[in-house]
Amino acid sequence: MKKRKDAFTVYFAGALFKYGELAGNLLLAKAIDTASKGEFSCVLPQDFEHREPGDYRAIRDADFKMLLDCDCALFNFDGLELDSGTVAEFMFAKSIDMPCVLLRSDFRHSGDQGGAGEPWNLMCSFHPRTETALFNPLADYARLKGSKNPERIASALAQKLAACAVKSLRKAVASKPLPKGGLQGARTIFQWAVKSRGRSFE
């Protein structure tokens, strides 16, 4: 799909270390682009990351730079334990008041908020300009598996999750920015955020 001039670029953060994660990220990113008719265009770190031994600082800096270049961010919060790199990127996004969505398709409840709260550690909750998108794919999978068409099932699940993500992304980008004291205040916050990553990132 051709990118719209008014499209928001979305930094799509999440684990990218095995087949299911890489394939799932790719499917969902495309589904979000389609579901939003190009309003949200995902940037996947896995498309740019090529790990070389000893090059860890450069990898970290490149990911943070990619995040800074985007308009908003989507964080995959699946798993009993959240991916630590994803959490670090979320905290950085919050330091610059970026609109964010915390997305979870894992129906298991973890963390310390009990059944009524969000299903992860409470330190990742209650942040301004942050929306939560929860989706339980199991019921849809049970309904779809009768088709015996793996590609159709995977695509249908991605479309349902994408619709949930797009709804929350629209809320996040429409949220009112925190007061920053005008252009100079915003510049100071941005400069501090960059400086806080260390000299190599500056």
C-alpha positions as CSV (number, residue, x, y, z in Angstrom):
1,M,0.0,0.0,0.0
2,K,1.3,3.5,-0.9
3,K,2.2,5.6,2.1
4,R,-0.2,8.4,2.8
5,K,1.2,11.9,3.2
6,D,-0.6,12.3,6.5
7,A,0.4,8.8,7.8
8,F,1.7,8.3,11.3
9,T,4.9,6.3,11.5
10,V,4.6,3.7,14.3
11,Y,7.7,2.2,16.0
12,F,6.7,-1.4,16.5
13,A,8.6,-2.7,19.5
14,G,8.7,-6.3,20.7
15,A,10.7,-9.4,20.9
16,L,12.3,-10.4,17.6
17,F,14.4,-13.4,18.5
18,K,12.6,-16.4,17.0
19,Y,10.4,-17.5,14.1
20,G,7.0,-16.9,15.8
21,E,8.0,-13.4,16.9
22,L,9.5,-12.4,13.5
23,A,6.6,-13.7,11.5
24,G,4.0,-12.4,13.9
25,N,5.5,-8.9,13.9
26,L,5.6,-8.9,10.1
27,L,2.0,-10.1,9.7
28,L,0.7,-7.6,12.2
29,A,2.5,-4.6,10.8
30,K,1.1,-5.3,7.4
31,A,-2.4,-5.9,8.8
32,I,-2.2,-2.5,10.7
33,D,-1.3,-0.7,7.5
34,T,-4.2,-2.3,5.7
35,A,-6.8,-1.9,8.5
36,S,-5.9,1.8,8.9
37,K,-5.8,2.4,5.1
38,G,-2.3,3.6,5.4
39,E,-3.0,6.0,8.3
40,F,-0.5,4.0,10.5
41,S,2.7,2.7,8.9
42,C,4.8,0.4,11.1
43,V,8.5,0.6,11.4
44,L,9.9,-2.8,12.4
45,P,13.4,-2.8,14.0
46,Q,13.9,-6.4,12.8
47,D,14.0,-5.0,9.2
48,F,17.1,-3.0,10.0
49,E,18.8,-5.0,12.7
50,H,21.8,-7.1,11.7
51,R,23.7,-8.2,14.8
52,E,27.5,-8.4,14.8
53,P,29.5,-9.6,17.8
54,G,30.6,-6.7,20.0
55,D,28.4,-4.2,18.2
56,Y,25.8,-4.0,21.0
57,R,26.0,-0.2,21.7
58,A,25.5,0.6,18.0
59,I,22.4,-1.7,17.9
60,R,20.9,0.0,20.9
61,D,21.6,3.5,19.6
62,A,20.1,2.6,16.2
63,D,16.9,1.3,17.8
64,F,16.5,4.4,20.0
65,K,17.2,6.7,16.9
66,M,14.5,4.7,15.0
67,L,12.1,5.3,17.9
68,L,12.8,9.1,17.9
69,D,12.1,9.3,14.2
70,C,8.6,7.9,14.6
71,D,5.3,9.7,15.5
72,C,4.0,7.1,18.0
73,A,4.9,3.6,19.2
74,L,3.3,0.2,19.6
75,F,4.7,-2.1,22.3
76,N,4.1,-5.8,22.2
77,F,3.5,-6.7,25.9
78,D,3.0,-10.5,25.4
79,G,4.6,-13.0,27.8
80,L,4.5,-13.8,31.5
81,E,7.7,-11.7,31.7
82,L,7.7,-8.7,29.4
83,D,10.6,-8.4,27.0
84,S,13.1,-6.2,28.8
85,G,14.3,-4.3,25.7
86,T,10.7,-3.5,24.8
87,V,10.1,-2.1,28.3
88,A,13.3,0.0,28.1
89,E,12.1,1.5,24.8
90,F,8.7,2.2,26.3
91,M,10.3,4.1,29.1
92,F,12.3,6.1,26.6
93,A,9.2,6.9,24.6
94,K,7.5,8.1,27.8
95,S,10.4,10.4,28.6
96,I,9.7,12.4,25.4
97,D,5.8,12.2,25.8
98,M,5.3,10.0,22.7
99,P,1.8,8.6,22.2
100,C,2.0,4.9,22.9
101,V,-0.1,1.7,22.8
102,L,0.6,-1.3,24.9
103,L,-0.7,-4.3,23.0
104,R,-1.2,-7.8,24.4
105,S,-2.6,-10.9,22.7
106,D,-1.4,-13.2,25.6
107,F,-4.5,-14.2,27.5
108,R,-2.5,-15.2,30.6
109,H,-2.5,-12.7,33.5
110,S,0.8,-11.9,35.0
111,G,2.3,-9.1,37.1
112,D,1.1,-7.7,40.4
113,Q,-2.2,-5.9,39.6
114,G,-4.5,-8.8,40.3
115,G,-7.3,-9.9,38.0
116,A,-8.9,-6.5,37.8
117,G,-5.8,-4.6,36.7
118,E,-3.6,-4.7,33.6
119,P,-1.9,-8.1,33.1
120,W,1.7,-6.9,33.7
121,N,3.9,-5.2,36.3
122,L,2.2,-2.1,37.6
123,M,5.3,0.0,37.0
124,C,4.4,-0.2,33.2
125,S,0.9,1.1,33.8
126,F,-0.8,4.5,34.4
127,H,1.4,6.6,32.1
128,P,0.0,9.6,30.2
129,R,-0.8,9.4,26.5
130,T,-0.7,5.6,26.7
131,E,-3.5,3.3,25.6
132,T,-3.9,-0.4,26.3
133,A,-5.1,-2.9,23.7
134,L,-6.0,-6.4,24.9
135,F,-7.0,-9.2,22.6
136,N,-7.6,-12.9,23.3
137,P,-7.1,-14.8,20.1
138,L,-8.0,-18.3,21.4
139,A,-11.8,-18.0,20.8
140,D,-11.2,-16.8,17.3
141,Y,-8.7,-19.5,16.6
142,A,-11.1,-22.2,17.8
143,R,-13.8,-20.8,15.4
144,L,-11.4,-20.5,12.4
145,K,-9.5,-23.7,12.7
146,G,-12.3,-25.6,11.0
147,S,-11.3,-24.0,7.7
148,K,-8.0,-26.1,7.8
149,N,-6.3,-23.2,6.0
150,P,-3.3,-22.1,8.1
151,E,-2.7,-18.9,6.0
152,R,-6.4,-17.9,6.3
153,I,-6.4,-18.4,10.0
154,A,-3.1,-16.5,10.6
155,S,-4.4,-13.6,8.4
156,A,-7.8,-13.5,10.1
157,L,-6.2,-13.4,13.6
158,A,-3.8,-10.6,12.4
159,Q,-6.7,-8.6,11.1
160,K,-8.6,-8.8,14.4
161,L,-5.5,-7.8,16.4
162,A,-4.7,-5.0,13.9
163,A,-8.3,-3.6,14.3
164,C,-7.8,-3.5,18.1
165,A,-4.3,-1.9,17.7
166,V,-5.6,0.8,15.2
167,K,-8.4,1.8,17.5
168,S,-6.0,2.4,20.4
169,L,-3.4,4.1,18.2
170,R,-6.0,6.6,17.1
171,K,-6.9,7.4,20.7
172,A,-3.2,7.7,21.6
173,V,-2.3,10.2,18.8
174,A,-5.4,12.2,19.6
175,S,-4.5,12.6,23.2
176,K,-3.4,16.0,24.4
177,P,0.4,16.4,24.8
178,L,1.7,17.2,28.3
179,P,2.6,20.8,29.0
180,K,6.3,21.4,28.1
181,G,6.7,25.2,28.4
182,G,6.6,26.1,24.7
183,L,9.1,25.3,22.0
184,Q,12.1,25.9,24.3
185,G,10.7,23.6,27.0
186,A,10.1,20.9,24.4
187,R,13.6,21.3,23.0
188,T,15.1,21.0,26.5
189,I,13.1,17.8,27.2
190,F,14.2,16.3,23.9
191,Q,17.9,17.3,24.5
192,W,17.8,15.7,28.0
193,A,16.2,12.5,26.6
194,V,19.0,12.2,24.0
195,K,21.7,13.1,26.6
196,S,20.4,10.5,29.0
197,R,21.2,7.7,26.6
198,G,24.9,8.4,26.8
199,R,27.6,10.1,24.8
200,S,27.5,7.5,21.9
201,F,23.8,8.4,21.3
202,E,24.3,12.2,21.3
